[in-house]
Amino acid sequence: MRTLLDGLYKLCGWLAAFFLVAVGVLILLQIGGRLFGVLIPSTDDLAGFAMAASSFLGLAYALRVGGHIRVSLVLQRLHGRPRRWAELWCLGSASLLTGYFAFYSADMTREFITFGDLSPGLLPIPLWIPQSTMTIGLVLICVALVDDLVAVARGGDPSYEGAEGELLESEKLATTASPGPDT
C-alpha cells in the first residue's frame, strides 16, 4: 500500500509539473501569435485550467516531500506528548477540512457532467474536465494528510518531518557549493 500511495503522489507531482510547463507553453504561443498577428483561441482559458490542475495535483506530492510552507513555530517549541497532540490535532483538522472540500468539489464535478456545462470562450470545454483535476488533487491531499495522521497516531513521524530536514540540508549544500558574486 505504501508503494502504491508513494507512486500515486509522485505521479501527481509529475502531472503538476506537466501542467505548469503547459501554462508556459500556452503563454509563449499566445505572445508569439500576437507578434505574427495570429489569434490562438482560448489560450487564456486553457492556461487557467492548466494552472488550476498544476496547483491542485501538486498538493499531495509537495506535502510528502516537505515542500509546503507550514507555520511550525508553535510545533518547534513543543516536545513530547504536547507536540504529538498538537500534530494530531493539526493533521486531523486539515484532513477533515480537505475532505469537506474534496466532497463538494466531487459533487460540483458530478453536476457539471449532469448538466453538460461548458466553459465560456471561443473553445467550449466541458467544465468537468478541469474540475476533475481539482477534485483529484483535493482527494489526494486528503489521503496524504490522513496517511500522515495515521503515522503520527501510531507513534511515528509525519512524512514531511524528515523531508523538511533533507530540503534544508540540500539548500545549505547548494549555497555553500556555488561560488559567490565576488569570485
Secondary structure, DSSP 8 states (H G I E B T S, - for coil): -HHHHHHHHHHHHHHHHHHHHHHHHHHHHHHHHHHTT---TTHHHHHHHHHHHHHHHHHHHHHHTT-S----HHHHH--SHHHHHHHHHHHHHHHHHHHHHHHHHHHHHHHHHHHT-B-SSSS--BTHHHHHHHHHHHHHHHHHHHHHHHHHHTT---HHHHHHHHHHHHHHHHHHHS--TT-
